[in-house]
Amino acid sequence: MGAEELEKTRLVNTNGKNIAFGYIHDEWEKMKDGDYLVEFKSSPSSWSNLVGSAGIRLMRGEEVINTMITRMN
């Protein structure tokens, strides 16, 4: 999924304005040319054991620059 598509799916209304990723918008702004996003979701058993998480990783080459958790239980 491209950055623009992902941004549209993660809009949060903050002070009457739709902002990508809401309170973590500043992290989103750290992206540089060549960076890419990877969505992740932990295993089904982790969700069953109440330790599941899902989110988006900001990658620069093979390095994880930042992780944004979007769901957890």
C-alpha positions in Angstrom: 0.0 0.0 0.0 1.4 3.4 -0.9 1.8 6.2 1.6 -1.1 8.3 0.2 -3.5 5.3 0.3 -2.5 4.5 3.9 -2.8 8.1 5.0 -6.4 8.2 3.8 -7.3 5.1 5.8 -5.8 6.5 9.0 -7.4 9.9 9.3 -8.3 11.0 12.9 -10.4 14.1 13.7 -8.2 16.3 15.9 -9.6 19.7 16.9 -12.1 19.7 14.0 -9.4 18.8 11.4 -8.8 15.3 9.8 -5.1 14.5 10.3 -3.3 11.4 9.3 -2.5 9.2 12.3 -3.9 11.8 14.8 -1.6 12.3 17.8 1.3 10.4 16.1 1.2 12.7 13.0 4.7 14.1 13.8 6.1 10.6 13.5 4.4 10.2 10.1 6.1 13.5 9.0 9.6 11.9 9.6 9.4 10.0 6.3 12.1 10.7 3.7 12.4 9.9 0.0 12.9 6.1 -0.4 11.3 5.2 2.9 8.5 2.7 2.8 5.8 1.4 5.1 5.2 -2.2 6.2 2.0 -3.2 8.0 2.3 -6.0 10.6 0.0 -8.1 12.7 1.1 -10.5 15.4 0.0 -14.2 15.2 -3.6 -15.3 15.9 -2.4 -17.0 19.1 -1.0 -13.8 20.5 -4.4 -12.2 20.1 -6.0 -15.2 21.8 -3.5 -14.8 24.7 -4.3 -11.0 24.9 -0.8 -9.9 23.8 -1.6 -9.1 20.2 -0.5 -6.1 18.3 -0.7 -4.6 14.9 0.7 -1.5 13.3 2.9 0.1 10.7 6.7 0.2 10.5 8.6 3.0 8.8 11.5 1.4 7.0 14.6 3.0 5.6 16.4 0.2 3.6 16.4 -2.8 5.9 16.4 -0.6 9.1 13.2 0.0 11.2 13.1 3.7 11.8 9.9 3.8 13.7 6.9 1.6 14.7 3.4 3.0 15.1 1.1 0.6 17.0 -2.4 0.9 15.7 -4.1 -1.9 17.6 -3.3 -4.0 20.7 -5.1 -6.1 23.2 
